[in-house]
Amino acid sequence: MADVGQAAVESLGLVERVAALHRVQLFGGVPGRVLAAVAEGAVEKRLATGEVLMEEGAVEAHLYAVVAGRVRVPRGDRTLVELGPGATVGELAVLMPAPRTASVTAQEPTLVLRVDQAVLDELLVDWPELAHGVIAELVSRLRATTDFAEHAS
């Protein structure tokens, strides 16, 4: 894939967006026709290395799906987690808008798709099994953070 940080890079087509969302664990079980509606409403964001995707304390109501590149979630001078294609960040904000608990920074040129709360709310009504995926992802993140804190002390 070309350098996703370049402004001259063309936007993804609908089929490419659907394929990218289908690779996201959260959306893996959602049928393509439903993902097409999500993909149409998703907003592409291209980040340069070091650019901040989410700022700790910001109040937002959307999540990001990483399509290409890598992002880092730091806590102080340590890295809580690095995430690549197929991962999501910001799931809590779409379930219950509140200040972001951490900042997220691009580790390399990165492409993400922003999915707003309203879109996810509609999906959860039509596909209750998606709620299981969201909960499983949040539990996994909580466990990873807890494991990190236990091993760091």
Stockholm file with secondary structure:
# STOCKHOLM 1.0

chainA/1-153         MADVGQAAVESLGLVERVAALHRVQLFGGVPGRVLAAVAEGAVEKRLATGEVLMEEGAVEAHLYAVVAGRVRVPRGDRTLVELGPGATVGELAVLMPAPRTASVTAQEPTLVLRVDQAVLDELLVDWPELAHGVIAELVSRLRATTDFAEHAS
#=GR chainA/1-153 SS CCCTTCTTSCCCCHHHHHHHHHTSGGGTTSCHHHHHHHHHHCEEEEECTTCEEECTTCBCCEEEEEEESCEEEEETTEEEEEECTTCEECHHHHHSCCBCSSCEEESSSEEEEEEEHHHHHHHHHHCTHHHHHHHHHHHHHHHHHHHHHHHHC
#=GC SS_cons         CCCTTCTTSCCCCHHHHHHHHHTSGGGTTSCHHHHHHHHHHCEEEEECTTCEEECTTCBCCEEEEEEESCEEEEETTEEEEEECTTCEECHHHHHSCCBCSSCEEESSSEEEEEEEHHHHHHHHHHCTHHHHHHHHHHHHHHHHHHHHHHHHC
//
